[in-house]
C-alpha cells in the first residue's frame, strides 16, 4: 500500500459530507467546535483501549490492534472534518507543520 496523504483523506471526507448532507451537520467554521468535541470523544476511545489492555497489547494483539486502528481512523475522520470546517488546506498544514518541526529540532 502506498502512502495515504491528507489530500486523499480530505477528498474522502468531502465525499462523506456530500453523501450525508441531509443527515449530518454541515461543514463550516460554526460547526468546527462540534467536530473538535467529537474528535476528543474518539481520542477518549483510543485512550480507553490502551488503558484497558495496555500499550503493548493494544498494538500487538490482532483484535486489539484492529480496534485501536479503527478508533484512530475515527479520530482522523473528525480531524479532517475540522480542517474542512476551517478551510485549512494540506499545503498550508504542511508548511506550518514543517516550520514547527524545524523550530522543535532546535529547541533543546
Protein Blocks (a to p, Z undefined) as FASTA:
>chain_A
ZZddfklmmmmmmmmmmmmmmmmccddfklmmmmmmmmmmmmmmmmmmmmmnojklmmmm
mklmmmmmmmmmmmmmmmmmmmmmnopafklmmmmmmmmmmmmmmmZZ
